[in-house]
Amino acid sequence: MSEAIDIAAIRDGCTCLRARRASRQLTQLYDRTLAAGGLTANQFGLLAYLEGSGPLSIGDLAAAIGKHPSTVNRDLRPLTAERMVATAADPADRRVRTLRITAQGRARLRRALPLWRRAQDQVRQAIGPDATRDLNDLLDLASARLERV
């Protein structure tokens, strides 16, 4: 006889399901707000990361944001098509492509920044400033510890 499935324990106790639900809700809030700037939350994050880090390989960008390089490559396609991100061969290793934000990407990021701030404020208002800070700290801690698992 097979083991019974305790659906209530899964539904009520699964950390992954809870994190994914909250992540979807946050992403939807940011996507709705950033849409007026012509970006998704994901695109905003990629542009912001490239602005802050300078030229990076796809592998280095993927490692920094915790995604598979093929997913990052797919995420970059619209940004590259709209000339917000440029790719070039790495001078040290011509097989490696490096990414950099362009002037168009920087301009779009600047236009979207007030919208991002509005989304940040909506999150703080919805869950409170202390809870927002605690959530961010807990997410950083979870990310660092789960990296080692």
C-alpha angles and dihedrals in degrees: 000000000000123000115266116249113236099211093178091057091050095045096043101035107036111114092192094056091049094047092048092049092051091044092053091049092049092046091050091051093050093042092052092049097043093046090085087063093049095249138105122224089255093052092046090053094049092049092046092050093049091047091053099040106037123219113358136173117246088248093053092047091048092050092048094052097035100246135122113261092240090056091049089048090054091046091053096053097087091043091051092045090053090046094242091122126036128200129208138168114270108249090219094051117015090199091066121078118215125205130214135173113249129217088262091052092048091050092050090047091052092049090049095047096086089049091051089050089052090053090048089052091049090054092047091049093047098049103016131254096268093048090047091053091045091048092051091049092048092048091051090049093047092048093050094047096042090052087070096049 
